[in-house]
Amino acid sequence: MIVEFGLVKKPQDVVLSGNLYITAEERFQETKVADIWHKLDGSDAHLKYTIHENKMDWVFLMPVHESDGWEVVEMNEYFLQFKCKSIT
């Protein structure tokens, strides 16, 4: 699954964006803003965002799917917007 994402500090400051290629291989990405861990396990994607500024961990279990539009998750003073699509 490919996840296109933007991590936004409220109200609208995009602090991190990119694409995650989530496969059965565990991956860890370090950035100045956050660390991102992800892995595909069957029909679910496991994701963990660790935001450095507030030392918060956000853990998600997301079913593999395709997004019709942007999806949004509130994360205290941040929000995560993302779109999902299959790897073909």
Secondary structure as a PSIPRED ss2 file (coil, helix, strand):
# PSIPRED VFORMAT (PSIPRED V4.0)

   1 M C   1.000  0.000  0.000
   2 I E   0.000  0.000  1.000
   3 V E   0.000  0.000  1.000
   4 E E   0.000  0.000  1.000
   5 F E   0.000  0.000  1.000
   6 G E   0.000  0.000  1.000
   7 L E   0.000  0.000  1.000
   8 V E   0.000  0.000  1.000
   9 K E   0.000  0.000  1.000
  10 K C   1.000  0.000  0.000
  11 P C   1.000  0.000  0.000
  12 Q C   1.000  0.000  0.000
  13 D E   0.000  0.000  1.000
  14 V E   0.000  0.000  1.000
  15 V E   0.000  0.000  1.000
  16 L E   0.000  0.000  1.000
  17 S E   0.000  0.000  1.000
  18 G E   0.000  0.000  1.000
  19 N E   0.000  0.000  1.000
  20 L E   0.000  0.000  1.000
  21 Y E   0.000  0.000  1.000
  22 I C   1.000  0.000  0.000
  23 T C   1.000  0.000  0.000
  24 A C   1.000  0.000  0.000
  25 E C   1.000  0.000  0.000
  26 E C   1.000  0.000  0.000
  27 R E   0.000  0.000  1.000
  28 F E   0.000  0.000  1.000
  29 Q E   0.000  0.000  1.000
  30 E E   0.000  0.000  1.000
  31 T C   1.000  0.000  0.000
  32 K C   1.000  0.000  0.000
  33 V C   1.000  0.000  0.000
  34 A E   0.000  0.000  1.000
  35 D E   0.000  0.000  1.000
  36 I E   0.000  0.000  1.000
  37 W E   0.000  0.000  1.000
  38 H E   0.000  0.000  1.000
  39 K E   0.000  0.000  1.000
  40 L E   0.000  0.000  1.000
  41 D E   0.000  0.000  1.000
  42 G C   1.000  0.000  0.000
  43 S C   1.000  0.000  0.000
  44 D E   0.000  0.000  1.000
  45 A E   0.000  0.000  1.000
  46 H E   0.000  0.000  1.000
  47 L E   0.000  0.000  1.000
  48 K E   0.000  0.000  1.000
  49 Y E   0.000  0.000  1.000
  50 T E   0.000  0.000  1.000
  51 I E   0.000  0.000  1.000
  52 H C   1.000  0.000  0.000
  53 E C   1.000  0.000  0.000
  54 N C   1.000  0.000  0.000
  55 K C   1.000  0.000  0.000
  56 M E   0.000  0.000  1.000
  57 D E   0.000  0.000  1.000
  58 W E   0.000  0.000  1.000
  59 V E   0.000  0.000  1.000
  60 F E   0.000  0.000  1.000
  61 L E   0.000  0.000  1.000
  62 M E   0.000  0.000  1.000
  63 P E   0.000  0.000  1.000
  64 V C   1.000  0.000  0.000
  65 H C   1.000  0.000  0.000
  66 E C   1.000  0.000  0.000
  67 S C   1.000  0.000  0.000
  68 D C   1.000  0.000  0.000
  69 G C   1.000  0.000  0.000
  70 W C   1.000  0.000  0.000
  71 E E   0.000  0.000  1.000
  72 V E   0.000  0.000  1.000
  73 V E   0.000  0.000  1.000
  74 E E   0.000  0.000  1.000
  75 M E   0.000  0.000  1.000
  76 N C   1.000  0.000  0.000
  77 E C   1.000  0.000  0.000
  78 Y E   0.000  0.000  1.000
  79 F E   0.000  0.000  1.000
  80 L E   0.000  0.000  1.000
  81 Q E   0.000  0.000  1.000
  82 F E   0.000  0.000  1.000
  83 K E   0.000  0.000  1.000
  84 C E   0.000  0.000  1.000
  85 K E   0.000  0.000  1.000
  86 S C   1.000  0.000  0.000
  87 I C   1.000  0.000  0.000
  88 T C   1.000  0.000  0.000
